[in-house]
Amino acid sequence: MSTKLIFEHSRPDRQGHTLPASDVPTRSFAEYIPGGLLRKKPAELPEVGELDIVRHYTGLSRLNVGIDTVFYPLGSCTMKYNPRVNEVVSANPGFADLHPYQKEEDVQGMLQIMYELQEFLKEISGMSAVSLMPAAGAHGEWASLMLMKAFLDKNRGGRTTVLIPDSAHGTNPASSIYAGFRTVEVKSNDRGLVDLDDLKQKTDDHTAVLMLTNPNTLGLFEDRVTEIAKILHDKGALLYIDGANLNAIMGITRPRDFGADVLHFNLHKTFSTPHGGGGPGSGPIGVSEDLADFLPAPVTGKKDGRYFLNYDIPHSIGRVKSFFGNVAVMVRAYAYIKMLGAKGLKRVSENAVLNANYLAARLKKDFLLPHDRICMHEFVLSGSRQKKHGVATKDIAKRLLDMGFHPPTVYFPLIIPEAIMCEPTESESRETLDAFVEAMLQIAQEARDNPDIVLNAPQKMPVKRLDEVKAVKEPHIRWKPEAK
Ligand SMILES: *Cc1c(COP(=O)(O)O)cnc(C)c1O
């Protein structure tokens, strides 16, 4: 398709509309706008026909690479299919037209959904209380850290550091610093799991919390997590679980049962909802009984069959967002959980794990799999063999675009050189997984026999090789008339 700008389609006096002549006497702008504010020459707006406009924007919309168009195995992001019924439900005017200032009596249905969603998340995680307010995972982390800080300041004092494994997602240290903590890195052992000796050495009277992702970002379950919890609890510190990877364990194990004091959920990952590109998210947090009095207020309560917003939380850290959180995402998650039920959610996790293991087993023929054992819902390859032929992981990612796939997450986690992190999710069919494997194996072959094909990819995308740094730091996204 043409990737011309709408301005480049412009021809003088071409119109996209037909309006009858006005029968209202018109005044000139000069009569009521001060002269100094008037344009000296007409704005340079594109002059295009309606059909040109339709084709232009339809064409642009087709450039989107998304889960609705291609396989999107973006590790750590759980880019699963969002069942359309979720969209139908959340777009229902009964939900979509609500206003957050409406009286509680008038929004009992919405409050019921929020209340029941809190209950579902409690059941799935084993936690005692849930707040739905945070707007995304990173926001849930930050809210949790503020809450743990308030709890520790009140009860244990002097807690200044957050321990973070070297495989952690970048939001973990960022949220910690934002919440006023210092961070200390904990090493991984040769099995890709937290090194318990290192953890013991670094846990002391200043330790507030360990932020642990389980399964971790290598897709490996921290099988000594109850020992990890004990090391922390013995020193009066807390265990935080980054719940972004819940898609591997729903209905199989629960963070509270393996020692979590606090966790966040990513409704937009585990419980469907389109996400990415900064789109709407929801990052509820769950806490153990001891910390429930510190949750952001309000949470949704139920009394005598009526639902209400409970502001009466004794040590609440207060609001972390305007109103009540991203309720449209909550409605989608609620619909998803109701549709699948307890058995269905468990099957989601089982199939996500099965799909990941199938991909890993087939891909390790040509790609190095540093931790070669049964994984959870995702796994991390290394492009180091291909690197020997001068083909880097970023080249493999660009070549995949030409072959009709969104690339996996690359160069994360940082502890695997040339990392390629695949998360197929449960939604994908055997045929799609096989097609992805064939593409990856073909790229491995090209890297050996004809690396130029890979090094010159992508050929089929509207833009080719962008400057790695400037494309982000100096994006050219604005049309300027003088540049013509
Ligand atoms: C996605 C993710 C986060 C952050 O969640 P957002 O909703 O993107 O803010 C945190 N930790 C892990 C492991 C993640 O995958």
The ligand as a MOL file (V3000), in Angstrom:
LIG
                    3D

  0  0  0     0  0            999 V3000
M  V30 BEGIN CTAB
M  V30 COUNTS 15 15 0 0 0
M  V30 BEGIN ATOM
M  V30 1 C 4.2150 -6.5860 31.9800 0
M  V30 2 C 5.0030 -6.8070 33.1940 0
M  V30 3 C 5.0490 -5.8400 34.2010 0
M  V30 4 C 4.4270 -4.4600 34.0720 0
M  V30 5 O 3.0890 -4.4620 33.7670 0
M  V30 6 P 2.4010 -3.2530 32.9570 0
M  V30 7 O 0.9620 -3.5830 33.0190 0
M  V30 8 O 2.9740 -3.3010 31.5800 0
M  V30 9 O 2.7440 -1.9840 33.6600 0
M  V30 10 C 5.7430 -6.1580 35.3530 0
M  V30 11 N 6.3870 -7.3250 35.5000 0
M  V30 12 C 6.3750 -8.2740 34.5180 0
M  V30 13 C 7.1090 -9.5660 34.7540 0
M  V30 14 C 5.6930 -8.0400 33.3340 0
M  V30 15 O 5.6970 -8.9540 32.3750 0
M  V30 END ATOM
M  V30 BEGIN BOND
M  V30 1 1 1 2
M  V30 2 1 2 3
M  V30 3 2 2 14
M  V30 4 1 3 4
M  V30 5 2 3 10
M  V30 6 1 4 5
M  V30 7 1 5 6
M  V30 8 2 6 7
M  V30 9 1 6 8
M  V30 10 1 6 9
M  V30 11 1 10 11
M  V30 12 2 11 12
M  V30 13 1 12 13
M  V30 14 1 12 14
M  V30 15 1 14 15
M  V30 END BOND
M  V30 END CTAB
M  END
